[in-house]
Amino acid sequence: MRRYVGNAITNEARRTIPASNPMCVALRQSKVGAALLEAAGFRLSGDALVASNLAMLFQVQGALEPALQSRLDTVGATALLFALPEELLVRTLAQLPTRSLFSLRRVCRAAAAVTAQSRVWRARCPVGLRRQRLEDGEAVGWWRLCQLSAIWDRLERSLSREAQLSLRQGAPLASLAALPAELRLRLPPHVLASLACHDGQRGSAGAAGLHEPGLFFLGARLLSLSELAHEAARAPAAGIGGDGLLPLTTREGFQHVAVSDDGAVVLVSGFNAHVKAPSWAHFLERILRTTV
């Protein structure tokens, strides 16, 4: 990569690379290599890669110093990626598919720190979330907002028309960021991110009164932020007279879905409680695959 960039800077004729070149093919097949080619301004034109932006070439060359290349030989391409200047790194990560970016978060601590940057995830969120203040989203976590909005997008496509229409608009990020500390402690981050996508469900009036369209067993309806605040006041946290379970849905029969103080999602049936998922995000993913 250093050679391609260096040659392109010093010789205008070398700013065109045959796409069939074996080294070029290897770089394009590598996620990091493809991202660096993109960051350096190489674009596919016919059967060749062509670089036309000299500033982009110089920027990448500054990152690919001999010392970094030596480090690359010992610790691999991921280290080189993390050594890029912040602005270039954000642009490089922007080329990765969202699923790959989530995978990158789990590679190591350095990867988790780099991919925690709000700008990386905010750009992938729906327009309604992107228009809100960066600082308000950071209170919830932009990567969680991206994750939950993607899950809800898939979930909505599997719902009936009635259930789709019952979903409320998301709670403003500013209101989530301003929640009282005691309530924030009861609402795990994934639940807060979910509320930013949909602030619960509304019931619809039917012939026999209020009909709950629901998403779960027997038509259980998701609670809104105001309803959750009411439930939190009624259900003390564990250790202060309560069992630590905060209802997330309406009670249908003897059953409802709740969240524990450690973020696990629980199906409460009478006096029994069964853990269904380690987090709300995992629980919604399970809803996509099966029934509860």
N, C-alpha and C positions, 0 to 999 in steps of 0.2 A: 504494500500500500504506500509506504514512504517513497518507493522508487517511482510509482505511477504519479504521485503528487509532485515530487521533485522534478521529474522530466516534463510534466505539463507546465510547470512554472517557468522553467528555463528555455523550453523549446515549444513554440506554438504548434508545430507539426505533431508534437507528441501528446496533444490534448485530445486526440482521437485514438481509441483503443478498440481493436476488433473484438466484437462480442464473443467470438469463438476462441479467443486466446485462453488457453487452459487456466492460467493464473486468474484471469478475469472471471472465468466461469466459476472457479472455486470461491472467489470473493463474493460473487453475487449469490451463491448458494448458502453462504454463511450469513446469519442474521446481522452480526456485528459488521462484517465486511460490506454487506449491502447497505447498511445504514451509513457507514463511513463514505462509501462511494456517493451516496445521496447527499451527504453533508458537504462533500468536496465539490458538488455541482455536476457530477457526471450523469448525463441523461442519455437514455437509449434513443438513438436516431438511426433508423434502418437497421443495418447489421453491425453497428459500432456504438460505443459509448463516447459521448462528446462532452468536454468540459468547456464552458464559455465564461465562467465567472472567476476572475483571477483572485478576487478578495476571498472567496470561499476556499480556494486552493491554499492561499497563505494561512488562513485560519486553521485548516486541518494540519498543514505542515507544522505550525507552531505546537500542536499537540503531539505530533509524532516525532519527538526528539530521540536521539540515539539512546539516552538513558531509559526512556520509556520502552523502546524496542527491546533493550536488554531485559527489562522487567517482563515484557511480553513473552520472551523466550522461556522464562522460568515459571510464570504463573498464569499464562494464557491470555486469550483475547479479552476476557471480562475485565482484567486489570487495566488494559489499555482504554477500554470504554469508560471506566470510572475516572481515569486520569485526564479526560477531556475537559476543557473549560466549561463552566456551568452552562452558559448559553448554548454552546455547541452540543453539550450532552443532552439538554432538554430537546433540542431539535432532532438529535439522533434517536432518542427514545420515542419521539413522536411518530417515527416510521414503523415502530413495532405494532403488531396487532394487539388488541387489549388483552387477549388470553395469554399471549407471550409475555406481556408486561407483568401480569399477575404471577406468572411462573418465575420471572426474573426476581421478584420480591423475595422469593424463598431461597435464592441461591446462597446468600451469605449476608452478614450484617451490613457490609458496604453496599450491597445491592438493595437491601431494605431501606437504608438511609437515603440513597440516591432516588429511588422510586417513591419515596415519601413526599417529594416535592409537589406542592399543590398544583403548579402549572401543568405538570405532566398529566394529571388526572382530570383537572377542570375542563380541559379542552375536549375531553371524551364524554362529558356529561351532556344530558339534554339541554336545549337552549334555555328552558325555564330555570334551570339551576345555574347555568353559566352566567346569566344576567344578574345574579345576586352577588353580594360582596364577597371577595376572596376571603376576608377575615372571618366572616360568618360561617362559611363552608369549612374553614380550618377547625372550627370548634367541634365539628362532627367528624371531619376527615374526608377530603375529596376522593380518596381512593375507595372509601366505603360508599360514598354517594354514587360513584361510578359503578361499583359492584352491584348495589341494590337497584339502581335504575335499570341496569341490564337484566337483572333477574325479573323485575316487575314487567319489563317490556315483553319478555318471553311468556310470563305468567298470564298477562292480559290477553295475549293472543289465544290462549287455551280456554278463556272464560266465556260464559254465555253473554249475550248482549246485555241482559238485565244486570248481571254481576259487574260488567265493565262500567255501566252507567252509574252504578252505586258507589264506585270509588271516588272519594273526595280528592280535590286538588291537594298537592303537598303543602305541608305547613311551611311558612317562610323560614329560611335559615336564620334570620335575625331573631325570630321568636324562639327557635331551638337553642341558639347561643345564649339567650337571656334567661333560660329556665333557672329557677331556684336551685341552689346546690343540692339540697336534699332530694329533689325530684330527679335531677341528672344522675345522682348515684343509683336511683332505682331503675333508670332506663339505660340498658346497655347501648353501646355505640351503634350496633347494627339496627337496633330498634329505632334510634333517632334518625339514622339515615333512611330507613324505610318510611318514617313519618314525613320526611322531606319529599318523598316520592308520592305518597298517598296518606293523607291525614285521616285514616280510618275509612269507614263506609257509612253511608246514609241508608236508613230503612226506607221502604216504599210502601205507600198506603195501598192496601188491597181490600177485597170485599169483606174480609173478616177483621179489618183493622190494620195494624202495622205488620207488614210482612218483611222478614229479614232475608235478603237475597243470599248473603253469606258467601264464604269461600270454603268452609270446612264442613265437618259433620253436622247434620241436621240444620244446616243453614246458619251456623254461628257467624256473627258479624264482627269485623275488625273494629276495635275501639279507636276513637279519635284522641288527640292529645289532651283535650279538656277532660274527656272521660277517663283517660289514664291518670291524670292528676287527681281526679276524684277518687279513683280506686286506690291510688297510692296513699291518700289520706285515710282511707278506710282500712287498708291492709298494711299494718306496720312491717318494717323490715325484720329480717331474722335477727335474733338477739335482743330485740326490744318488744317482745310480746307477740311477734308474728312468725310465720313460717318462711318468710322471704319470697313468697310467690305473688307476683303482680299479674292480675288478669290482663290478657291482650285481646280477648274476644268476649262477646256476650256469653252468658250461660244458657245452654240448651239442654233441658233435662237436668242431669246431674253432671254435665261435662262442660269444660271450657279449656282454652289454651292459655297458659301463663308462662311468665319468664321468671327464673330464679335470680337471686342476687349475683350469681357468678355468670349470668348470661345464657344459661342453658334453657331450652324451651321444653315445657312440661305439659303433658295432657293430664288434667285433673279430672278424675271420675269418682264422684262421691268423696270418700275419705282416702282414696288412693291417688298417687301421683306417679306418672310414668315419664321418664326423660325420653324425648323424641329426637332431639338434635342438640349439639353443643352451642349453637347460636341461631339467631333468627334467620340469618342468611342461609345457613345449612338447612333449616326447616323449610324455607320457601323453595329451595332447590329440591327438597324431598317431595314437596307438593307437586312439583312439575313432573316427577317420575312416578309417583304412586299416590295412594290415599293414606290418611293418617289413622 
